[in-house]
Amino acid sequence: MQRRTLLLLGGGAIVTVGAALLLTPQVLQEEVAPPAASLAFPGLAPRLAEAARIEIRKQESVLTLLRQGEAWVLPEKGNYPVRPERVRELLVGLTELRLVEPRTADPGQHDRLGVEDPARPGSTGLLLRVLAAGGQPIAELVIGRRRVRTQGNVPESAYVRRPAESQAWLAEGRLPADADAQLWLDRDIANIAADRIRRVTIRRAGEPELVLARGDEAEAKLRLEQPIDPRPLDDVSLDEVGRSFEFLTFLDVKPTAESPGTALGETRFDLIDGLAVTVAPRHDGETVWIGLAAEGPGSEPLNARWRNWIYQVGVWKEKAFIPRFEDLLPRAAPPPQPTQ
């Protein structure tokens, strides 16, 4: 395989034994079978250098990936970049896919293998298309039921069919084609350890400014620096603020031009190495969104990733990113239950 071409691109259900025995080569028509275990798309690798668009259709839904330079993006998410390794795995899988056994050529039996017309209501199959810039097909395949094997060194398999042909095949190889956009996104936002955060300045609209700081002693915890208040704070709540960026992932993403809801203010996190991250949370109904910006040493790659995007995070993150003072106070103990 010409893997170099593919690397530059950057980015089931198990069929029962009964069904497999039913759909044996005895029901084949007069179509010519290729040699055993032949490549589904001979000579595909060099042609993939021209790939500009990938479409994955399931019934009325079509997931589209577009190539922008050496990256692939998701138009339905404002052209947010997709995981390059997943695109690479899909394209390599197409070049290595092998047709190992002919199955039925009777269109009336295609639904048994999941290779019926994917646009038909109730269809379970996918139509995968790789297209050139002018819309010319480079590779097209209907992917039906898949068999994932757990034994070592045993390839995965799927029932497949070329859209223009009625002949179905059992093919070996991995094809991570999914119509769910979320599976193509790299949902990681950041991972900043809590002990790197030295100072947090919270400016929530309509609320007094809060400043939390960490002392110089070993394993020091965040404590309230401003305003001066003698009341003790809740250690768990303070710890959540410090861990705001640990393994931070998003639920959804939009371009900043489509920022939803109402701005809540902003919070600045100053780190021990001079890097600072400013978070701008927003409320939109029952959801919380954040915009991010970095400054100082190491800010360039972060801003390159965050610039122009706003991320939906878990609603519990609001109290970590932009807490009110009362959010940091110890939680009141529940009232005692009446005795019988």
WORA-V710348 format. One record per run of one state. SS is the DSSP state (a for helix, b for strand, c for the rest). FROM is the first residue (numbers start at 1). TO is the last residue. If there is no record, write none. Layout:
ss = [SS SS]
from = [FROM FROM]
to = [TO TO]
//
This chain:
ss = [c a c a c a c b c a b c b c b a c b c a c b c a c b c b c b c b c a b c b c a b c b c b c b c a c b c b a c b c b c b c b c a c b c a c a b c]
from = [1 3 9 17 23 25 28 38 40 44 51 59 61 69 71 75 78 80 83 84 97 98 103 107 114 126 133 137 148 157 162 168 173 181 185 186 188 191 194 197 205 210 215 222 227 233 234 235 243 248 250 252 256 259 262 264 265 272 276 285 287 296 299 307 309 314 315 322 325 329 330]
to = [2 8 16 22 24 27 37 39 43 50 58 60 68 70 74 77 79 82 83 96 97 102 106 113 125 132 136 147 156 161 167 172 180 184 185 187 190 193 196 204 209 214 221 226 232 233 234 242 247 249 251 255 258 261 263 264 271 275 284 286 295 298 306 308 313 314 321 324 328 329 340]
//
